[in-house]
């Protein structure tokens, strides 16, 4: 049950991020091949980095289904021209995917015996790195530079998930449900009310 739930959430996270990559290609008026490339790099980029860092088999190399999902999502976005998907809708879908994928990434690292602290890092990387690559390739300002809470919700979800699993021995379903909810509230606050952390203030010259 736990493994099947992780797989479902994993595919859902990949599909969500693939859609955001394809929509970026739509904004740049690219061809269908670029749609697929952007969808794939956004969908599997974070998980690829995670697997390489923890010495695991790269998940989409082992299971080609992930690339198939990215391709299908990209073609659907291309054929529909992104109609019916509003920017705010995508933001909220991305918020869910961000927190879910943070837990999935942390869970995979944890299952391989990685130190819990590093599992939190792997969860955050899994959830955010694909979007960072997408923004760099598209030549748009990264969300990391906007002071908007984006990595913070991913870290919160991953840390809470790992803590509930390792320190309290909580069931995977409950731990991930609580962690995703908390991360989503933080990300939702950033989207709705522009929550952000205090900016660095350089010392004033005398």
C-alpha positions, -999 to +999 in steps of 0.1 A: +000+000+000+028+024+010+048+017-022+018+021-045+008+054-028+043+067-033+042+057-069+009+075-075+021+106-058+054+104-077+036+103-111+012+131-100+041+153-090+060+147-123+028+154-143+022+187-125+057+199-130+057+187-166+026+208-172+043+239-158+073+233-181+051+228-212+032+260-203+065+279-202+072+266-237+038+279-247+046+313-234+078+313-254+058+301-285+081+271-291+075+240-312+062+206-299+097+192-294+106+220-271+073+215-253+083+179-246+118+189-236+107+216-212+080+192-197+106+165-192+134+186-177+109+202-153+092+170-144+122+148-138+150+173-131+147+174-093+144+136-090+173+130-113+196+152-091+184+135-060+191+100-074+225+109-086+235+124-052+223+095-031+237+069-055+203+054-066+193+043-100+179+073-118+141+067-116+131+076-151+159+055-166+145+025-147+109+033-154+103+050-188+067+057-178+078+090-163+090+102-197+059+089-213+038+110-188+059+141-195+055+136-233+017+131-230+013+162-208+034+183-232+014+172-263-019+179-245-008+214-236+005+219-271-028+207-287-050+226-264-027+257-265-030+258-227-066+268-229-086+263-197-054+264-175-053+298-158-020+311-143-035+311-108-047+275-113-012+264-123+003+282-093-020+263-069-014+230-087+023+237-085+020+244-047+004+210-042+030+193-064+059+211-046+049+198-012+040+163-024+072+159-043+092+172-013+078+143+007+083+118-021+120+128-025+126+127+013+108+093+015+130+077-012+162+090+004+150+077+038+142+043+024+178+040+012+192+047+047+203+082+040+209+104+071+176+122+080+191+157+077+202+149+041+168+134+034+153+168+041+178+184+016+169+157-010+132+164-005+137+201-011+159+195-042+135+170-057+107+195-054+125+226-067+154+218-089+134+210-121+117+244-119+150+262-115+164+245-146+132+254-165+136+291-156+172+291-166+166+275-200+137+298-206+157+329-197+132+342-172+140+354-136+141+325-112+115+324-085+144+320-061+152+357-067+117+369-061+118+366-022+086+346-025+083+316-002+090+286-025+119+266-012+108+272+023+075+252+020+094+224+004+119+223+032+090+225+058+072+196+042+103+174+039+115+182+074+081+175+090+077+143+070+112+130+081+106+141+117+073+124+119+086+092+104+120+089+122+112+105+156+075+095+160+074+064+138+042+077+122+026+059+093+037+071+059+002+081+049-004+103+080+031+117+080+029+128+043-006+141+047+004+163+076+036+174+060+020+183+027-008+202+044+016+224+064+038+230+034+008+239+013-004+264+039+030+282+038+031+282+000-006+292-002+001+322+021+029+332-002+006+331-032-024+347-016-009+372+009+027+375-005+044+360+026+081+362+025+111+361+048+129+393+059+154+405+033+190+411+042+197+446+053+234+457+049+249+476+079+245+513+077+276+533+072+285+556+101 
